């Protein structure tokens, strides 16, 4: 009988390169006004609520809204804030989701000449389905970030 995979085996890693500085990309992740401009997986969605307490132990809350009014909420706590190179935060579904999901997101920013390479690692999924669903969401969000930048 096959053994179930350990929780840490379900890790999502996404790499993107942006034609701007690390400081600009970091600010897009940490400034509430900037985050509300891009943090949604499609052009059809808006981000009406962004609350950020940018410090280790500080909380954040983001609400995305579909055109029909359905909301998707995420919240968590910052574990590491190292401007402009690294941001680590917990990721939990709250209120708008049936099941909370406690995972960890790490955003690393590397200077590559006049560009910035971003490595987003989202870990702690209990199954491939949750990981893959988040892959779709992050792919959409990061396409919006590229447009924003």
ABEGO torsion letter per residue (X at the ends): XBBBBBAAABBBBBBBBBBBBAAAAAAAAABAAAAAAABBABAABBBABBBBBBBBGBBBBBBBBBAAGBBBBBBBBBABBBOAABBBBBBBBBGABABBBBBBBBBBBBBBEABBBBBBBBBGBABAAAAAAAAAAAAAAAAAAAAAX
